[in-house]
């Protein structure tokens, strides 16, 4: 059985970290995003359109990379609102088949 780094969220659509690898990816995303914000633009008070667009471009690319990693290493996403009966039977070894 494949061990997923990210599991489906119980409510809504998306993923949440399930292993230390998933948490590491999420922390790296946050650190790089904050680093992009603080170190790239620290000291520059100019708010010209080019620097704002560059920040947005970098953030969008970083987010796309995060989504690709979660798609590759996580469960198949789907909309759900709570635990389904089929999911409980899959995890319960005593459930009748």
C-alpha positions as CSV (number, residue, x, y, z in Angstrom):
1,X,0.0,0.0,0.0
2,X,1.3,3.4,-0.9
3,X,1.9,5.8,2.0
4,X,0.5,9.3,1.2
5,X,2.3,12.4,2.2
6,X,-1.0,14.3,2.0
7,X,-4.5,13.0,2.8
8,X,-7.9,14.4,1.7
9,X,-9.4,17.0,4.0
10,X,-12.4,15.7,5.9
11,X,-14.4,18.8,5.1
12,X,-14.2,20.6,1.7
13,X,-11.7,20.0,-1.1
14,X,-8.0,19.8,-0.8
15,X,-5.3,18.1,1.2
16,X,-3.6,18.3,4.6
17,X,-0.2,16.9,5.6
18,X,-0.3,13.3,6.8
19,X,3.4,12.5,7.3
20,X,6.6,14.3,8.2
21,X,7.4,14.6,4.5
22,X,4.1,16.4,3.9
23,X,4.7,18.7,6.8
24,X,8.3,19.4,5.5
25,X,6.9,20.4,2.1
26,X,4.3,22.7,3.7
27,X,6.9,24.3,6.0
28,X,9.3,24.8,3.1
29,X,6.5,26.4,1.0
30,X,5.8,28.9,3.9
31,X,9.4,29.7,4.5
32,X,10.2,30.3,0.8
33,X,7.0,32.4,0.4
34,X,7.9,34.5,3.4
35,X,11.5,34.7,2.3
36,X,10.3,35.9,-1.1
37,X,8.2,38.6,0.6
38,X,10.8,39.8,3.2
39,X,14.2,39.4,1.7
40,X,13.5,40.2,-1.9
41,X,11.6,43.4,-1.1
42,X,13.1,44.4,2.3
43,X,14.6,47.8,2.2
44,X,12.8,48.8,-1.0
45,X,9.9,51.1,-0.3
46,X,9.1,51.4,-4.0
47,X,5.7,49.9,-4.8
48,X,6.1,50.1,-8.5
49,X,4.0,47.7,-10.6
50,X,7.0,45.6,-11.7
51,X,8.0,44.6,-8.2
52,X,4.4,43.8,-7.3
53,X,3.9,41.7,-10.4
54,X,7.2,39.9,-9.8
55,X,6.1,39.0,-6.3
56,X,2.8,37.7,-7.5
57,X,4.4,35.7,-10.3
58,X,6.9,34.1,-7.8
59,X,4.0,33.3,-5.4
60,X,1.9,31.8,-8.2
61,X,4.7,29.6,-9.5
62,X,5.5,28.5,-5.9
63,X,1.8,27.6,-5.3
64,X,1.6,25.6,-8.6
65,X,4.7,23.6,-7.5
66,X,3.0,22.9,-4.1
67,X,-0.2,21.7,-5.8
68,X,1.8,19.5,-8.2
69,X,3.6,17.9,-5.2
70,X,0.4,17.3,-3.3
71,X,-1.3,15.8,-6.4
72,X,1.7,13.4,-6.9
73,X,2.1,12.4,-3.3
74,X,-1.4,12.7,-2.0
75,X,-4.8,10.9,-2.1
76,X,-7.1,11.7,-5.0
77,X,-8.9,14.9,-4.1
78,X,-12.7,15.1,-4.0
79,X,-15.4,17.2,-2.4
80,X,-16.6,15.7,0.9
81,X,-18.3,16.8,4.0
82,X,-17.4,14.4,6.8
83,X,-16.6,10.7,6.7
84,X,-18.5,8.5,4.3
85,X,-19.8,5.0,5.2
86,X,-17.6,3.5,2.4
87,X,-14.5,5.1,3.9
88,X,-15.3,3.6,7.4
89,X,-15.7,0.1,5.9
90,X,-12.4,0.4,4.1
91,X,-10.5,1.1,7.3
92,X,-12.4,-1.3,9.6
93,X,-11.0,-4.8,9.2
94,X,-14.1,-6.3,11.0
95,X,-16.6,-4.8,8.7
96,X,-18.5,-7.3,6.5
97,X,-17.6,-7.3,2.8
